[in-house]
Amino acid sequence: MTDTDTTSLDLTDDVARLTAVLMDFESVSGNEKALADAVETALRAYPHLEVSRDGDSVVARTNLGRTERVILAGHLDTVPLPTVPGSRGTVPSSRDGDVLYGRGATDMKGGVAVQLALAAALTEPTRDITYVFYDHEEVEASLSGLGRLAVSHADWLKADFAILLEPTNGTVEGGCNGTMRFHATTAGRAAHSARAWMGENAIHGAAEILVRLRDHTPATVSVEGLDYRESLNAVRIWGGTAGNVIPDAATVEINYRFAPDKSVDEAEAYVRDLLAGFDLVRTDAAAGARPGLTMPAAASFVAAVGAEPKPKYGWTDVARFSELGIPAVNFGPGDALLAHTDNEHVHAGAIRDCLAALRSWLG
């Protein structure tokens, strides 16, 4: 679909067919406008919803005076389309029996379709609901539509509990690990490689960094009953200027995924202690989120789903809700391991099951 496509959304259609229609909107980060327009138009047709918009983020709310308010949130954007010929995880979508193929199938237009179906159907929910559809999740944090809403329209995001409909195979995943990256740089002295003894090899100097990372044993940390596995790894390395020059500089990029029992400062101190003696520069960081499953709304939702909750090892926007003081979990259709792949797909039944679980709890 192009930016000028005015195809409307039927929020009362089968939720799997609605997912396919959403997938047919090409909405790679930065190109969410056409889909945001369609979402806004569809939601404004329902008088029980108060609809607001900021950029390409759309928020719809019920205002029934319930004692609790729940946020259901999902992002409209996807990662870029696959470049491998014959890939099925692209746009437009395709279908093979019960399986929907296409970009965004799991991450996360199935979840967005569930939000839209609930927004249309639940005119008298047991809790007030805020539906948040936001842009720019798949790019750097500074562009996040949810982050923008938290700053510019914090009142739109007031709630007691939030559910992010990221793919979890229909299981509640509580909280999330934090993440941070560093550049560890070693300095040497350049020389002709035929007279290497005249220089100092910075790449060789980085070997000790790699040894410490290789020998490091990642922790598994229990937080509120969920076990979060950490990881600390070199993810890139570069240095040198030519094939006949002893390198005078080398850099190792390091990624640390840390359990939500640590603050960003505590996690940074942990890495600096492990790599003491090396020049470390932190290039980015995002705090994790504690699961908060003992909060009344969260506990009620976990009981309604019925499956044993699991930890979220990756970082998701539940951390943004946690920063706002809102307990949040991940719960959505599809397998997260298929997100961003050339073969991205989701089972129609998984989308319907997710819708049924949330409708039963909220309706």
N, C-alpha and C positions, 0 to 999 in steps of 0.2 A: 504493500500500500504506500501511496505517496503522502507527503505532508498535506495535500489538499483533499485527500479522500474523506468523504463525509459519511462513510458507512456507520450506521447506528448499531448500538449494542442492545440486544434483547436480554435483559437480566433475568427473565423468567424462563429462558430456554434451558435445556439440559446443561448442567454445569460443564460437562466435558466438551460439548459443542461450543459453549461460550469461551472455553479455554482456547479452542482452535481459532476462533475469531480474533481473540486477543493476540495470539501468536502470529496472525497474519499481518498485524501492524509491525512494521520494522521500527523498533524503538531502542536501537543501540544508544548508549549514554550520550546525551546531547541532542537526540532526535525523538524525544518523548512527546512533543507537542500534539501531534495528531492523536495519539492514544489518550493523552490527558484531556484533550477536547472531547473525545468520545465518552470518556468516563464521566466528565463533568456533566455533559448533556444528558446522559442516561440517568444519573443520580438526581438531577434537578426535576425529573418527571415525578418524583415521589414526595408528596407533601409532608410525610412524617419525618423527612430529613432536612436538616439545616446544612447547606452546602457552601463551602468557602474554597477559595483558590489562591495560591501564591506561586507565581511562575508556573512550572509544570507539576506542581504538587496540588492534589485535591483532597479536601477533608470533608466528610459528611458525618453529622451527629444526630442522634436522637436526643430529645430533651423531655423526658417523661418524669423527671423528679425521682428516679430510682435511688436507692441508698448506695449503690456501687456503680462505677463507670469502668468499662473495659475498652481498651484500644485493640483493634484488629488492624495490623499494619502490613503493607507490602510495597515493594518498589516496582515501578513501571518499566525501568530500563533493563537492557540485557548487555552482555558483552558483545564484541563484534562478531559478525557472521563467520562461519568457517570458510577457509580458503581451499580446502582439499576438494577436488572434483568428486562429485557423487555423494558428498556428505548429506545426511538427512537432518542434521540439526541446524537447519537454516530457515529462511523465510521465502515463500509461504510454507505453512505447515502441511504435513501429510499424515495419513492414517493407515494403519495396518491392523485390522480387527479392533481390538480393545486398546491399541497402543497409539498414542499421538506423538509424532516426531516433529521437531522444529526448535529453533532458537527460543529459549524461554520456557520450554515445556516443563522443566523442573524448577528453573531459577528465573522468575518464579510466577509465571502467568497462570499456572494451575491454582496457586494460592490466591492470586488476585481475583481470579474468577470466583473462588469461594467467597471472598469478601463481597464482591458485587452481588452475588446471588443472595447472600444473607442480608445485605443492605436493602434489597428489594422486598424480601419475604418477611422480615421480622419487623412488623409494624408495632408490636407490643412486646418487646423482649423483656426478660426478667431483670436485666441490668441495662442501664443506658450504655449505648455503644458509640464509640468514635471510630470511624473507618478512615484510615490514613493511606493514601496512594501517593508515593513520592518519587522524585526523579534523582538521577545521578548517584545511585548506590554503588555501581560497579567501577567507580573511578576514585580518584584521591579524595580523602575525607573532607578537604576544604570545600568541595563542590556539592556535598551531600544535601539533598533536598530536605531530609529529616533534620539534619543539623541546622539548616536555615530556618526551618519552622520552630525549632527549639529556641532560637535566638529572637526571631521576629514575631512569632505568634505562640509564645509559651502557653497562653491560656487555651489554645486549641488542643494541647496535649495533656491537659490535666486529667488524671485517671488514677484508679486504684490498682490496676493490673493491665498488662499488655501482652498480647500474643502476636509474635512475628511469624507470618506464614511462609517462612523459608522451608525448603524440603527436609523432612525428617523421617520419611517413610511412615508417617502417621503416629509417631511416638513423640511424647513430650521430651524435649531436650532443654534442661534448665541452665540458665546463665550462659557464659562462654569464657574461654580463655582470653587473656590479653595478648597483645602482640607488640613487638618493637624490633627495630633494625638498627644496626651499628655499622660503621666503617672502621675497621682496624687497619691502621697504616704503619708500614715499616719503611725506614729510610736507609739508603745505602750510599754508595759512591760509584759513579759511572766510570767505566774503563773499557778499553777494547777487549773483546773476549779472548784475543790471542795473548793478552797480558792481564789475565783475570786477577792475578795477585796484586795488581795496582788499584783494584777497586774493592767494593764491598757489595755483595749480592743481596738486594732487598727482598727478592722472592725467596731465597734461601732463609732469610731472616723471618719470613712469615711461617716457616715450617712449624715453629713452636706453637703458634696460634692454632694451627690445624691439629697438632698432637693433643693439645689440651681439650679441644672440642671433640675430637675422636674418643678420647678417654673419659669424657664426662658422662656420667650416668643420669639421664633425665629423671626427675622426680615424678611420682604419682601422688597427688595431694587430695585428700578427702575434704570437701567443703560442703557442709550441710547435708552429708550423706551421699554425695555424688563424688566419684573419683575422677579427677581431671589429670590427664597425662600431659606432661610438659615436653617440650622439645627445644633443643638449642643446636643450631646447625650453621655451618658455612653454606651460603647459597650462591655466591659468586666470588670470583677472584680475578684480579687483573694487575698488570704491571709490565714494565719494560718498554723499550722504544724501537728496538731493531734486533735482528737475529745475530748481530755481531757486537752487541753492546751489553756490558754487565748492567743490569737494571739498578737504578738508584732510588726507585720507589715501588711499592706494591701495596695493594689494598685487598682486604678480605671483607666481603659483606656478610653479616651475621644476622640471623633471624631467631628471636627468642619468643616462643609461645609459652606464656606463664599462667599458672592457675590463678583463679580470681580471689585467692586469699592474699595476694600481693598487690600493693599499689604500684603505679608506674615507677615511682622513686625506689621502692624496695626491689623491684625487678631489675632496674638499672644497676643498683648497687651489687646485686648478685652477680651479674655479668662482669662488672668491673673488678670484682674480687677474683673471679675465676681467671680473668685475663690481665691481672695486675702486671704492670711493667710495659704494657703496650699502649699506644696512642689510640684511644677509642673516641669516636664521635657518634652520638646518637642521632640518627637521621629522621626517625619518626617513632611514634608510640601511640597505642590506644589501650586504655584500661579494659580489663575483663569485667564480667558481671557475675555476682553471686546468684545462685539459683532462686532464692526467695520462695521456695516451694511451701514453706509453712504459713505464708500469708493466706488469709481466709479465701480469697478469690482463687489464688493459685492452687491451694489444697483442694478446693471444690472442683476445679477443672481437671486436675490430675485424677481425682476419684472418678469423675465422669468418663474420662478416656479409658481408664481401667488398666492401662499398660504401665509397667515399671518405668519411671522416668530415667533418662540417661543424661550424662553431661554433654555439652557442646564443646568439642575440641577446637573448632575454628572460631574466628571472631565474627560476630554478627551485630546488627544494630540493637539487639537487646541491651548492649552496653550503653547505648545512648539513653535508653529508657532508665537504666539503672542510675545513670548520672543525674537524671531528673527525679530520682527517688521513687520510681515506679518499678515494682517487681515485674519481670518479664520472662517469658519462655519462648522457645521456638517450637512450632507445630505446623506442619504442612504436608501436602502430598508430594510423593516422588522421592527418589534416591539422590541425596546430595552428591554422591560420587559421579553422577551423570551430568551435573551442572557444568556448563561451559565446554562440553565435549562435542566432537563432530557428529556424535550419534545421540544427542540429547533427546530424551523421550520420557513419557510418563504414561502410566496406565489410567484409562478413563475411570476404572473402578476405584482407584486410589483417590482421585479427586472427589468422586461422589461420597466415598467413605469419610473424607475429611469434612465435607459439607454436612453430612449427617451428624457427625460427632459434635460439631460446633452448634448446629441448629438445635440439637437435643439439649445441650447445656444452656444455651442462651434463650431458647424459645419457650 
